[in-house]
Amino acid sequence: MHTPLPSGPSAHRRYHDIDLLRFLAAVSVMLLHYLVRGFADGDIYSPVFYGTAANFVKYNYLAVNLFFMISGFVILMTAEDGTAWSFLRSRLLRLYPAYWFCCTVSFVLTYLFINHIFTLTVPRYVFNLTMLNGFFGIGFIDGVYWTLLVELKFYLLVLCILLLRKMPQIEYFLAGWLLICVFQVFYRIPLVEKYLITNYASFFIAGCLFYRLSKRGFSWFRVGMLAVTVPVGLYFEVSDLAVRAAHYNKLSFHGEMVAAICLAFYVVFFVVILRRSTSPGYAKMATRLGSLSYPLYLIHLNVGMVIFNLVGAKIDKWLLLALVCLGMLAFAYCINKYVEVPLAGFLKRKLPKSPAPAAASPV
């Protein structure tokens, strides 16, 4: 039985709330890195310590899971009516223009000023430009890039479904993926976790299901799967709390708070898919802020740490925090306007909308 949601499914609706959520998640991760990094054992990323302020943002790492839910929602919306090539083309245009620039800036500034902390090399930088270095065990130029590897694994799974032309059966694939995650709860096999990202898969699956609910309407199958993603995702998050608490030995983490925050993500997504419309002003603001999220996420960590290390002892730490955050937002705006959009436009003209046809056989 399929019952349309009150808002009504829409094939090409723009979800402006998703844009705003993406931006808020990026800012949350930035504040986590600036306020919490100094509390880890042996962590010398920043000489500026913010003391108990870290307690107010210590759970911001969960914003990464919100990113994964957003990715599941948006990627399925992008891929379900397209081809394998159109999906691959859209990912190339979306990911690489800002990434190449941010990776280069991050490498150059880190190498010049704080390479005693990160020990970067030119070969690592070159491999990072492909964004595939994580598949070969090569370290990241910037610590936040680990999530790109997780995203790429999800994209590969979607690409495989498109190549098999099984997108109409996507929900059965999601169910199978979720069952593997449930299996991993009882028998955690590292190889399965590595390739099927089962420790994060429930959040991708939840995002996909929220999109299907919005597009196709209510069904017990979708709602049932969505309900299963909740305890599975919480299991993997809570089971890692001991490791996180040991790393940040001056901070305590509680499973109840993790559960509350993750459940809040689900509530927010229900609100997103049920909202009928947004005002033009809100839509414009959300779209603009959403465009900053990817470059902000890519550029803030290493470049911010360079600034903290160079001037951290010369300026009030709260003023420094405000200036760095505002500077990163301004930099992200410039990257989006003067690098990401123009370069994506150039590549869009160069990449064909469909793959070149195979050469005719002489036979």
Buried (B, 14 or more C-beta within 10 A) or exposed (E): EEEEBEBEBEEEBEBBBBBBBBBBBBBBBBBBBBBBBBBBEEEEBBEBBBEEBBBEBBBBBBBBBBBBBBBBBBBBBBBBEBBBBBBBBBBBBBBBBBBBBBBBBBBBBBBEBBEEBBEBEEEBBEBBBEBEBBEEEBBBBBBBBEBBBBBBBBBEBBBEBBEEEEBEEBBEBBBEBBEBBBEBEEEBEEEBBEEBBBBBBBBBBBBBBBBBBBBBBEBEBBEEBBEBBBEBBBBBBBEEBEEBBEEBEBBEBEEEBBBEBBEEBBEBBBEBBEEEEBEEEEBEBBEEBBBBBBBBBBBBBBBBBBBBBEEBEEEEBEEBBEBBBEBBBEBBBEBBEEBBBEBBEEBBEEBEEEEEEEEEEEE
